């Protein structure tokens, strides 16, 4: 299923109907984003997505169907298959991307996390109360330094206020890409939640870019969500003793493709600290 879902859903885009395309892009983005945490969606989710795209069911009915499916299936089997979280969160991301609402604030980011992971994480929508580290493949198993838990509210306020006061007027496309990449890597580094940070960050940024007038296509997040996460890691990691410097270059390539139909080759191996 994982090799075929993208092309399978792409058939709706080829039909050229605006409503079908909008729904398809949302589903492709939502399914692709599960890869940032190594998760895969099920064949049942794909069939449910198709029914929603074709107008047979609403997105609310689609999400209710997904929840019922796992209630009937039984938690143990669903968890063993590794698709329950991915399916439920993908449906919820699709619902959020379809809503024409947005508020630029830390509170809205927290509400996104709460909605995506309600009943999946006990701490959904809550700021973490302990410090964290994560082993990263691109860093040879080392971790980014994330914000200290007791500094999260203050750091969130600072980054959001700084961005709110920033003007994009008269900026070139290149400068816009650089700034969006920097803002994204800064708020992601805070890592305010115990889990699900990258997916909630991605949804928030997509909604933010929509509010700025950008129409987000299907390919970048659908096909390159793991690259997106690894680019965030490299944007926040320094090892000066070994000549490794934090850089937003990889993230800029991603956003250039996302916002301006760039043709950058997004390969995860290029992000590894040992790549030459």
N, C-alpha and C positions, 0 to 999 in steps of 0.2 A: 504494500500500500504506500509506503513512504517514497518509493521511486516514482509513483504514478499520480499521486494526489494533485500535484501542481498542474501538470498537463491536463489531467482530467477536468479540473475546475476551469482551466483556461479556455475550454470549449465555449463556456458561457460568454467570455469576453469576445471571442471571435464572432459571436452572433451580432455584436455591435449595438445592443440595446443598453442605453444608459443605466437603467435600474438594475439590470442583470450584472453589468460591469461593476457598479458600486458595491453590490452585495458580494460579488466574487472577490474583489480586491480585499474587502474586510475579512472574509473567511481565509483567504490565502495568507494574509498578514498574521492573523490570529493563530493559524495552524503552524506557520513557519516559526513564530516566536517561541513555541514550546521547546525548540532545539537549544535555546540558550541554557536550559537546565537539563539537557540530555533526555528530554521526554518526547514521546511519539504519540500521535493520536490514533484512534481506531478506525476501522472500516465503517463502523456504525456512525461515527461522527461525520465521516465523509458523506454518507447517504443522507444524514440529517441536514447537512449543509446544502446539499443539492436540492432537497425539498424546500428549504428556506429561499434559496436563490430563485427557484422556479415559481415561488409565490404560493406553494401548497400549504405552508405553515408560516406563521410570523416568527420573528426571532425569539419572542417570549415563549411561544409554543415549542420552538426548537430547544431552548434551554430547559424547559420543563421535561421534554422528552428525554434529554440526556440525563437529567437527574433521576428520572424514573427508571431508566435503563440500568443505572448502577445500583439503585436501591433494590431492584429485582434480582440483579446479578449476584449481589452479595459482595461486601467490602473486601473480603479476603482474596477472592479470585480476581477482582478488579485491580487491587493493589499489586498482586503478583504479575498481572499483565502489564502493569505500568502505564495504563492509559487513562485511568479515572481522572487524575488531576489535570492531565493535558486536555482531555475532552471538555471537562467542565470549564476550565479557564479559557480555552479557545472560544467556546460559545459566549462566554461573558465578555471577552475582548471584542468579539464581533458586535455584540449589543452596544458596547460603549462607543465603538468607532462609528456606529450608525446614528448615534445621538448628536444633534447639532447644538451641543452645549459645551461650555468651557469656562473655567475660572482660573486665572493665573495666580495660584497661591499654593503654599505648602499644604493647606487643608484639603485642597482638591486632589493633590497627589496622594495624600493619605486616604481619601475617600475612594480613589481608584483601587488602591491596594486592598482596602476593606471589601469592596465589591467583588474583585477578582478572586479573592482567597477565602471569603466567608465560608465557614463550615469545613474548610480544608486545612487552614492553619488556625490554631487557637489564638494567635496573636495578630490576626488579620487587621490591618489598619492601625496598628499600634507601633509606636517608636520603640526600638529595642532598648533593653535595660542592661546590656552587657556588651563588651567589646568582642569583635569577631576577626577572624582571618580565614582565608580560603586558598587552598593549594591550586595553582594555575598551571595548566599544561604549557602555555606560552612562556611562562617564567621558570621553567624547569622545576615546578613544584613549589615555588615560593609564592608569597602573597603580597597583594597591594596593602598599603597602610590605609585602613578606613578610618573615618572620623570616630573619635572617642564618643561613647554613648551619651556622656553628660554634656557634650557640646553640640549635639544634633539640632535641637530647636534653634539655638542661636545661629548656627551655621546655615541652616535652611533659610532663616529670615534674611541673613546677609546676602546670600546668593540670589534669592528671589527679588529682594529690593534692588540689588545692583542691576539685574536684568530688566526689571520694570522701568528703571530710569535710563536704560540704554536706548539710543536712537539708531534705527537702521537706515535713516534717511541718507541718500546719496552714496550708500556703500555699493561697491562692486559685488558681483556674484561671488567672487573668490573671498572677499572680506566677510560676506554674509556666511558663507560656508565655514570659514575659520571661527567666526564668533559662535555660531550654533554648535559647532563641535566642542568649543571650549566650555560653553554653558552646560552642555549635556554631560561632559566628562566631570565637571565640577560637582553637579548635583548627584551624579551616580556615585562618586567617591564618598559621599556622605553615608551611603548605604543605610538609610534610616530604619530599614526593616530587618527582621531576622532572616527571612527568606523572601524570594520573589521580587528582589530589587530591580533586576534588569527588565523583566517583563512589565512591571508597573512604570519604570522609567520610560521604556519604549512607547507605551500607550500615552503617557503624559506628553512626551515630546511630539508624537504624531498629532495629538489634539492641539498642542500649542502651535505647531507649524500650520495646521489647518486654519487656526484663528488668525494667522499672519497672511493667509491667502494662498498657501501652497496646496496643491492637489497631490496627495501622496499616492504613487503607483504601487503595483503589487509586488514587483520583483525584489526590491532591496531587502525588505524584512522577511519576505517569504522564502527567499533562497539564501540569504546571507545573514541571518540573525546571529549565528554563532560567531561569524566574523565581527559583527557589531559588538558583541560582548568582549571578544578578544581585543578589539581596537580600544575599547574603554579601559581594559586592563593595561595595555601598553601606554595609554595616555596618562596613567596615574602611577607609573612604576619607574623608580630610579635605582641604579646600581652603579654609581659613578666609578667605583673602584675597578669595575669590569667594563667601563666604557658604555654603559647602557643609560640612556636618558629618556625621561618621559617625553612623549611626543604625540600630538594630535594628528599627525600626518595621515595615519591609517583611517582615523575617524573622519577626517576631511574627505578622503576618497569615497568613503561610504556616503556621506551627505551630498557630495557632488553628484553621485549617481542618483541619489534619492530625489534631490530637488531640481536638478538641471539636466537630467538624462545623460550624465557623464558615462564614459565607457571604461572606467578604471577596472582593472582585473582584481577582484577581491578574493584572494587566496589566503586561507588561514596559516599556511606554512610560512608565508612572508612575515607574519607577526611574531613568530617564535624568536626568542632572544638569540638563538644560535644560527638563525638564517643569515646567509651571506649571499 
